[in-house]
Structure formats: structure tokens, C-alpha cells
Amino acid sequence: MACDHHISSCVKLLALLVVLMCAARASADRTKTLDFDVKPGGVVQTFSAKLKKYKCTFTYASQGGTNEQWQMSVGLSDDEQMFSCSVWRPQGKSYLFFTQFKAEIKGAKIEYATAYSQTAVGGQRDVALKEEEYIVSESAVTHRQGTFRSELSKLLVIGRTRHDEL
């Protein structure tokens, strides 16, 4: 994986990898992966997954083609300080034309988020959306009206939980 962007992007990517590795090692009650269909037709659709008191919701509208199988994975670090949500098309690049998207997390504040027009499958590489194509807030990643080029294949969101120790 090459980091040709700013050093802060590399640090964020390393943090993401650490969280994902922790999620992969975590026990079954700390991760959940669900299949769902992304349905074209221009109608706003929503899919959600909850893990303990944390929730990820993917809202979108798309056009063209037929249903595509996608997955959503949610994970919680062993210390319950980090919550992650990944939404992606396992077969790689989506052929749907997305008119909007939003990935929202509840119970955590986003520390890192990114979106991709293509996922690394079958010798392909991840292709990130340009930063001007989406907006990251404390709780959501949303398409940016007017600059989003309607291509989406993966979203990654990592948030710090509001878990307080006494």
C-alpha cells in the first residue's frame, strides 16, 4: 500500500488497519457482517447493522442495472473505544449510478472515514474518491452535491466511542 498523500493520511490509514486487524481477531460478539442488496430505481433505501449500543446506517439512492449484493461489517475493539463500519461490494466495482449516499454511525464520533469508487478485488486496486466528492462530519460520511461523480463501491468509517471510564 503506497501513501502518496500527506503524512496524516498515512497515519489515518495505519489507524484504520489496526482497527480492522483488531476487529478480525475479536470474538464473534465484537464483529458482525451482513449481506444486503443495493437496489437501483432512484428510491432512497436504507440498511443498518447494530452491535451492542452502536449502530451504522447506510442510506443511498441509485440508478441503472439490477440489484447488487453488498456487505456491511460492524466491529468493536476489545476495549470498546473504537467502532468501525465498512460497507462494500465484494465483487469489486459497482456498476450502479449513485445519486446520493450517506453512512452514519451512532454512539461514536468519526475519527477516520473514506469512500472508494472501486474495491481491491481480482487484481484490481482500491480507488479512493476525491476528497471533494464527499463530506465527513462527526457522525456521517455523505456525498457532496455537485462534485460526487456517482461512483461508489466501498465506505469505511471508524469512530471513537463515547465510552467513559469512571
Secondary structure, DSSP 8 states (H G I E B T S, - for coil): ----S-HHHHHHHHHHHHHHHHHHHS-GGGEEEEEEEE--SS--EEEEEEETTEEEEEEEEEESSS-EEEEEEEEE-TTS-EEEEEEE-TTSS--SEEEEEEEEEESEEEEEEEEEEE---TT---EE--GGGEEE-SSEEEE-TTT--S--SEEEEEEEE-----
